[in-house]
């Protein structure tokens, strides 16, 4: 086989063409995004500090968003010893009953939490009374409270067909 000037030019031209096609893709290789560090969970507050509890419940909500397609509905009661607790309880209960009574669509999440776990459990139970069985399939309900309140909240909400999650405060 005789290599001629014409063959050499064809080979060189082809190699240059291949290089021109491949180089942009190699040069455009995107840098891998730095992996975000997973933040440590917010610790359960040891006092009745309202802000600390709200931050904790917000963190719990963020950590339970899998399968949720909308911003969560969050319900909070302050410590039972706080001023105007009875008024706050009544207002929150009214809001909870209204929201749950209207119906919650699939892909939503309800988060209930309080340092006053027993009172929050009472409010959740009352707000789910009379809700049609199976009417909340695909809705996630997260109860943040004491282990002693878990079973009674679970018994009140599961007939509605919700995905129930319990997060124990210690």
WORA-V523530 format. One record per residue. RES is the residue in one small letter. BURIAL is 1 if it has 16 or more other ideal C-beta (glycine too) atoms within 10 Angstrom, else 0. Layout:
[[RES & BURIAL] [RES & BURIAL]]
//
This chain:
[[x & 0] [x & 0] [x & 0] [x & 0] [x & 0] [x & 0] [x & 0] [x & 0] [x & 0] [x & 0] [x & 0] [x & 0] [x & 0] [x & 0] [x & 0] [x & 0] [x & 0] [x & 0] [x & 0] [x & 0] [x & 0] [x & 0] [x & 0] [x & 0] [x & 0] [x & 0] [x & 0] [x & 0] [x & 0] [x & 0] [x & 0] [x & 0] [x & 0] [x & 0] [x & 0] [x & 0] [x & 0] [x & 0] [x & 0] [x & 0] [x & 0] [x & 1] [x & 0] [x & 0] [x & 1] [x & 0] [x & 0] [x & 0] [x & 0] [x & 0] [x & 0] [x & 1] [x & 1] [x & 0] [x & 0] [x & 1] [x & 1] [x & 1] [x & 0] [x & 1] [x & 1] [x & 0] [x & 0] [x & 1] [x & 0] [x & 0] [x & 0] [x & 1] [x & 0] [x & 0] [x & 0] [x & 1] [x & 1] [x & 1] [x & 1] [x & 1] [x & 1] [x & 1] [x & 1] [x & 1] [x & 0] [x & 0] [x & 0] [x & 0] [x & 0] [x & 0] [x & 0] [x & 1] [x & 1] [x & 0] [x & 0] [x & 1] [x & 1] [x & 0] [x & 0] [x & 1] [x & 1] [x & 0] [x & 0] [x & 1] [x & 0] [x & 0] [x & 0] [x & 1] [x & 0] [x & 0] [x & 0] [x & 1] [x & 1] [x & 1] [x & 1] [x & 1] [x & 1] [x & 1] [x & 1] [x & 1] [x & 1] [x & 0] [x & 1] [x & 1] [x & 1] [x & 1] [x & 1] [x & 1] [x & 0] [x & 0] [x & 1] [x & 1] [x & 0] [x & 0] [x & 1] [x & 0] [x & 0] [x & 0] [x & 0] [x & 1] [x & 0] [x & 0] [x & 1] [x & 1] [x & 1] [x & 1] [x & 1] [x & 1] [x & 1] [x & 1] [x & 0] [x & 0] [x & 1] [x & 1] [x & 0] [x & 0] [x & 1] [x & 1] [x & 0] [x & 1] [x & 1] [x & 0] [x & 0] [x & 1] [x & 1] [x & 1] [x & 1] [x & 1] [x & 1] [x & 0] [x & 1] [x & 0] [x & 1] [x & 0]]
//
